[in-house]
Amino acid sequence: MKRNQVQVIVLSLTGTLASISIGYSGVQFFGKNAMYMIATGMLGLGTGGAIGQILVEKRKQRVVQTQLRQ
């Protein structure tokens, strides 16, 4: 597996675990609706981080163009 794939997997798992723990705390302190809002926010942050990392990697890829000799 590539290093980038491992980083994306670790970031996704961390985001998921954080959303579960923060969501549980939210429901204990603020109620059910707060849990849904917090979990959705964390899911969005995790998704945004993963997509951002993929976009950065795509920008780093070099494009090689060849020219024909005349």
C-alpha positions as CSV (number, residue, x, y, z in Angstrom):
1,M,0.0,0.0,0.0
2,K,1.2,3.5,-0.8
3,R,2.1,5.8,2.1
4,N,-0.6,8.3,0.9
5,Q,-3.3,5.5,1.1
6,V,-2.2,4.7,4.7
7,Q,-2.4,8.3,5.7
8,V,-5.9,8.6,4.2
9,I,-7.0,5.5,6.0
10,V,-5.6,6.7,9.3
11,L,-7.1,10.1,8.9
12,S,-10.5,8.6,8.1
13,L,-10.4,6.2,11.1
14,T,-9.3,9.0,13.4
15,G,-12.1,11.2,12.2
16,T,-14.6,8.5,12.7
17,L,-13.5,7.7,16.2
18,A,-13.5,11.4,17.1
19,S,-17.0,11.9,15.7
20,I,-18.3,9.0,17.8
21,S,-16.6,10.2,21.0
22,I,-17.6,13.8,20.6
23,G,-21.1,12.8,19.5
24,Y,-21.5,10.7,22.6
25,S,-20.3,13.6,24.8
26,G,-22.7,15.9,22.9
27,V,-25.7,13.7,23.6
28,Q,-24.8,13.4,27.3
29,F,-24.4,17.2,27.8
30,F,-26.6,18.9,25.1
31,G,-29.1,16.3,23.8
32,K,-29.8,14.2,20.7
33,N,-29.9,17.0,18.2
34,A,-26.4,18.3,19.3
35,M,-25.0,14.8,18.8
36,Y,-26.2,14.8,15.2
37,M,-24.8,18.2,14.5
38,I,-21.4,17.4,16.0
39,A,-21.2,14.1,14.3
40,T,-22.1,15.6,10.9
41,G,-19.5,18.4,11.4
42,M,-16.7,15.9,12.2
43,L,-17.7,13.7,9.3
44,G,-17.4,16.8,7.1
45,L,-14.0,17.7,8.5
46,G,-12.7,14.2,7.9
47,T,-14.0,14.1,4.4
48,G,-12.6,17.5,3.6
49,G,-9.2,16.6,5.0
50,A,-9.1,13.4,2.9
51,I,-10.1,15.1,-0.3
52,G,-7.7,18.0,0.4
53,Q,-4.9,15.5,0.8
54,I,-5.8,13.8,-2.5
55,L,-5.9,17.1,-4.3
56,V,-2.4,18.1,-3.0
57,E,-1.0,14.8,-4.2
58,K,-2.5,15.3,-7.6
59,R,-0.8,18.7,-7.9
60,K,2.5,17.2,-7.0
61,Q,2.4,14.8,-9.9
62,R,4.6,15.9,-12.8
63,V,3.3,16.2,-16.3
64,V,5.8,15.2,-19.0
65,Q,5.2,16.5,-22.4
66,T,7.1,15.3,-25.4
67,Q,7.7,17.4,-28.5
68,L,8.2,16.0,-32.0
69,R,11.4,17.0,-33.8
70,Q,10.9,18.6,-37.1
